[in-house]
Amino acid sequence: MDMKEIKKLNHEELGIESARMRRAMFDLSSQVVTEKVKDSSQFRKMRNDLARLLTETSSRRVVTAPTAKPVAGKKVKS
């Protein structure tokens, strides 16, 4: 999954997709215990995809968060 696809997802879809990705990573790690994994590069791909999803979620949260305004009468350190 690349960033173009991730940016098209809405907030709910990002949450669902990240939960699905975490579950897939858990299943893959369970398969390692039973020695059924043939392609170990799947771990890196899944971690990178999950990181992309979480990065987009975080950046959207920062954009929509209200900015803190200084309280009147208090000095703001520069």
PyMOL commands that place a pseudoatom at each C-alpha (Angstrom):
pseudoatom trace, name=CA, resn=MET, resi=1, chain=A, elem=C, hetatm=0, pos=[0.000, 0.000, 0.000]
pseudoatom trace, name=CA, resn=ASP, resi=2, chain=A, elem=C, hetatm=0, pos=[1.532, 3.318, -0.998]
pseudoatom trace, name=CA, resn=MET, resi=3, chain=A, elem=C, hetatm=0, pos=[0.862, 6.813, 0.320]
pseudoatom trace, name=CA, resn=LYS, resi=4, chain=A, elem=C, hetatm=0, pos=[-1.424, 7.747, -2.574]
pseudoatom trace, name=CA, resn=GLU, resi=5, chain=A, elem=C, hetatm=0, pos=[-3.801, 4.953, -1.593]
pseudoatom trace, name=CA, resn=ILE, resi=6, chain=A, elem=C, hetatm=0, pos=[-3.556, 5.804, 2.092]
pseudoatom trace, name=CA, resn=LYS, resi=7, chain=A, elem=C, hetatm=0, pos=[-4.327, 9.503, 1.561]
pseudoatom trace, name=CA, resn=LYS, resi=8, chain=A, elem=C, hetatm=0, pos=[-7.571, 8.530, -0.221]
pseudoatom trace, name=CA, resn=LEU, resi=9, chain=A, elem=C, hetatm=0, pos=[-8.849, 6.692, 2.867]
pseudoatom trace, name=CA, resn=ASN, resi=10, chain=A, elem=C, hetatm=0, pos=[-11.072, 8.474, 5.354]
pseudoatom trace, name=CA, resn=HIS, resi=11, chain=A, elem=C, hetatm=0, pos=[-10.500, 8.452, 9.124]
pseudoatom trace, name=CA, resn=GLU, resi=12, chain=A, elem=C, hetatm=0, pos=[-12.573, 5.326, 9.813]
pseudoatom trace, name=CA, resn=GLU, resi=13, chain=A, elem=C, hetatm=0, pos=[-10.966, 3.391, 6.976]
pseudoatom trace, name=CA, resn=LEU, resi=14, chain=A, elem=C, hetatm=0, pos=[-7.508, 4.275, 8.311]
pseudoatom trace, name=CA, resn=GLY, resi=15, chain=A, elem=C, hetatm=0, pos=[-8.426, 2.823, 11.695]
pseudoatom trace, name=CA, resn=ILE, resi=16, chain=A, elem=C, hetatm=0, pos=[-9.881, -0.315, 10.165]
pseudoatom trace, name=CA, resn=GLU, resi=17, chain=A, elem=C, hetatm=0, pos=[-6.896, -0.805, 7.891]
pseudoatom trace, name=CA, resn=SER, resi=18, chain=A, elem=C, hetatm=0, pos=[-4.369, -0.329, 10.706]
pseudoatom trace, name=CA, resn=ALA, resi=19, chain=A, elem=C, hetatm=0, pos=[-6.259, -2.842, 12.876]
pseudoatom trace, name=CA, resn=ARG, resi=20, chain=A, elem=C, hetatm=0, pos=[-6.299, -5.290, 9.970]
pseudoatom trace, name=CA, resn=MET, resi=21, chain=A, elem=C, hetatm=0, pos=[-2.575, -4.779, 9.440]
pseudoatom trace, name=CA, resn=ARG, resi=22, chain=A, elem=C, hetatm=0, pos=[-1.805, -5.354, 13.130]
pseudoatom trace, name=CA, resn=ARG, resi=23, chain=A, elem=C, hetatm=0, pos=[-3.833, -8.564, 13.068]
pseudoatom trace, name=CA, resn=ALA, resi=24, chain=A, elem=C, hetatm=0, pos=[-2.007, -9.745, 9.932]
pseudoatom trace, name=CA, resn=MET, resi=25, chain=A, elem=C, hetatm=0, pos=[1.345, -9.058, 11.635]
pseudoatom trace, name=CA, resn=PHE, resi=26, chain=A, elem=C, hetatm=0, pos=[0.220, -11.065, 14.665]
pseudoatom trace, name=CA, resn=ASP, resi=27, chain=A, elem=C, hetatm=0, pos=[-0.845, -13.951, 12.443]
pseudoatom trace, name=CA, resn=LEU, resi=28, chain=A, elem=C, hetatm=0, pos=[2.477, -13.827, 10.613]
pseudoatom trace, name=CA, resn=SER, resi=29, chain=A, elem=C, hetatm=0, pos=[4.439, -13.893, 13.857]
pseudoatom trace, name=CA, resn=SER, resi=30, chain=A, elem=C, hetatm=0, pos=[2.339, -16.869, 14.980]
pseudoatom trace, name=CA, resn=GLN, resi=31, chain=A, elem=C, hetatm=0, pos=[3.262, -18.652, 11.780]
pseudoatom trace, name=CA, resn=VAL, resi=32, chain=A, elem=C, hetatm=0, pos=[6.947, -18.110, 12.558]
pseudoatom trace, name=CA, resn=VAL, resi=33, chain=A, elem=C, hetatm=0, pos=[6.531, -20.114, 15.745]
pseudoatom trace, name=CA, resn=THR, resi=34, chain=A, elem=C, hetatm=0, pos=[5.105, -23.023, 13.768]
pseudoatom trace, name=CA, resn=GLU, resi=35, chain=A, elem=C, hetatm=0, pos=[7.798, -22.542, 11.065]
pseudoatom trace, name=CA, resn=LYS, resi=36, chain=A, elem=C, hetatm=0, pos=[5.389, -22.079, 8.152]
pseudoatom trace, name=CA, resn=VAL, resi=37, chain=A, elem=C, hetatm=0, pos=[6.700, -18.725, 6.874]
pseudoatom trace, name=CA, resn=LYS, resi=38, chain=A, elem=C, hetatm=0, pos=[8.456, -19.007, 3.523]
pseudoatom trace, name=CA, resn=ASP, resi=39, chain=A, elem=C, hetatm=0, pos=[8.943, -15.309, 2.786]
pseudoatom trace, name=CA, resn=SER, resi=40, chain=A, elem=C, hetatm=0, pos=[10.445, -13.491, 5.765]
pseudoatom trace, name=CA, resn=SER, resi=41, chain=A, elem=C, hetatm=0, pos=[10.440, -10.172, 3.860]
pseudoatom trace, name=CA, resn=GLN, resi=42, chain=A, elem=C, hetatm=0, pos=[6.716, -9.906, 4.607]
pseudoatom trace, name=CA, resn=PHE, resi=43, chain=A, elem=C, hetatm=0, pos=[7.554, -8.623, 8.086]
pseudoatom trace, name=CA, resn=ARG, resi=44, chain=A, elem=C, hetatm=0, pos=[9.362, -5.571, 6.768]
pseudoatom trace, name=CA, resn=LYS, resi=45, chain=A, elem=C, hetatm=0, pos=[6.648, -4.835, 4.206]
pseudoatom trace, name=CA, resn=MET, resi=46, chain=A, elem=C, hetatm=0, pos=[3.907, -5.038, 6.827]
pseudoatom trace, name=CA, resn=ARG, resi=47, chain=A, elem=C, hetatm=0, pos=[5.829, -2.873, 9.306]
pseudoatom trace, name=CA, resn=ASN, resi=48, chain=A, elem=C, hetatm=0, pos=[6.396, -0.229, 6.651]
pseudoatom trace, name=CA, resn=ASP, resi=49, chain=A, elem=C, hetatm=0, pos=[2.745, -0.266, 5.588]
pseudoatom trace, name=CA, resn=LEU, resi=50, chain=A, elem=C, hetatm=0, pos=[1.595, 0.038, 9.193]
pseudoatom trace, name=CA, resn=ALA, resi=51, chain=A, elem=C, hetatm=0, pos=[4.034, 2.912, 9.754]
pseudoatom trace, name=CA, resn=ARG, resi=52, chain=A, elem=C, hetatm=0, pos=[2.602, 4.708, 6.710]
pseudoatom trace, name=CA, resn=LEU, resi=53, chain=A, elem=C, hetatm=0, pos=[-0.946, 4.272, 8.041]
pseudoatom trace, name=CA, resn=LEU, resi=54, chain=A, elem=C, hetatm=0, pos=[-0.021, 5.526, 11.500]
pseudoatom trace, name=CA, resn=THR, resi=55, chain=A, elem=C, hetatm=0, pos=[1.927, 8.466, 10.071]
pseudoatom trace, name=CA, resn=GLU, resi=56, chain=A, elem=C, hetatm=0, pos=[-1.075, 9.595, 8.032]
pseudoatom trace, name=CA, resn=THR, resi=57, chain=A, elem=C, hetatm=0, pos=[-3.375, 9.176, 11.043]
pseudoatom trace, name=CA, resn=SER, resi=58, chain=A, elem=C, hetatm=0, pos=[-1.023, 11.244, 13.189]
pseudoatom trace, name=CA, resn=SER, resi=59, chain=A, elem=C, hetatm=0, pos=[-0.609, 13.988, 10.599]
pseudoatom trace, name=CA, resn=ARG, resi=60, chain=A, elem=C, hetatm=0, pos=[-4.381, 14.291, 10.215]
pseudoatom trace, name=CA, resn=ARG, resi=61, chain=A, elem=C, hetatm=0, pos=[-4.765, 14.537, 13.985]
pseudoatom trace, name=CA, resn=VAL, resi=62, chain=A, elem=C, hetatm=0, pos=[-2.202, 17.356, 14.132]
pseudoatom trace, name=CA, resn=VAL, resi=63, chain=A, elem=C, hetatm=0, pos=[-3.915, 19.275, 11.327]
pseudoatom trace, name=CA, resn=THR, resi=64, chain=A, elem=C, hetatm=0, pos=[-7.364, 19.044, 12.907]
pseudoatom trace, name=CA, resn=ALA, resi=65, chain=A, elem=C, hetatm=0, pos=[-6.216, 19.708, 16.497]
pseudoatom trace, name=CA, resn=PRO, resi=66, chain=A, elem=C, hetatm=0, pos=[-7.005, 23.159, 17.847]
pseudoatom trace, name=CA, resn=THR, resi=67, chain=A, elem=C, hetatm=0, pos=[-3.979, 25.334, 18.422]
pseudoatom trace, name=CA, resn=ALA, resi=68, chain=A, elem=C, hetatm=0, pos=[-3.152, 26.395, 21.965]
pseudoatom trace, name=CA, resn=LYS, resi=69, chain=A, elem=C, hetatm=0, pos=[-3.528, 30.112, 22.605]
pseudoatom trace, name=CA, resn=PRO, resi=70, chain=A, elem=C, hetatm=0, pos=[-1.448, 31.843, 25.275]
pseudoatom trace, name=CA, resn=VAL, resi=71, chain=A, elem=C, hetatm=0, pos=[-3.317, 33.010, 28.362]
pseudoatom trace, name=CA, resn=ALA, resi=72, chain=A, elem=C, hetatm=0, pos=[-3.637, 36.792, 28.662]
pseudoatom trace, name=CA, resn=GLY, resi=73, chain=A, elem=C, hetatm=0, pos=[-1.236, 38.338, 31.161]
pseudoatom trace, name=CA, resn=LYS, resi=74, chain=A, elem=C, hetatm=0, pos=[1.282, 35.495, 31.084]
pseudoatom trace, name=CA, resn=LYS, resi=75, chain=A, elem=C, hetatm=0, pos=[4.670, 35.694, 29.437]
pseudoatom trace, name=CA, resn=VAL, resi=76, chain=A, elem=C, hetatm=0, pos=[5.431, 33.227, 26.701]
pseudoatom trace, name=CA, resn=LYS, resi=77, chain=A, elem=C, hetatm=0, pos=[9.012, 32.000, 26.543]
pseudoatom trace, name=CA, resn=SER, resi=78, chain=A, elem=C, hetatm=0, pos=[10.672, 32.607, 23.208]
for i in range(1, 78): cmd.bond("trace and resi %d" % i, "trace and resi %d" % (i + 1))
show_as sticks, trace
zoom trace
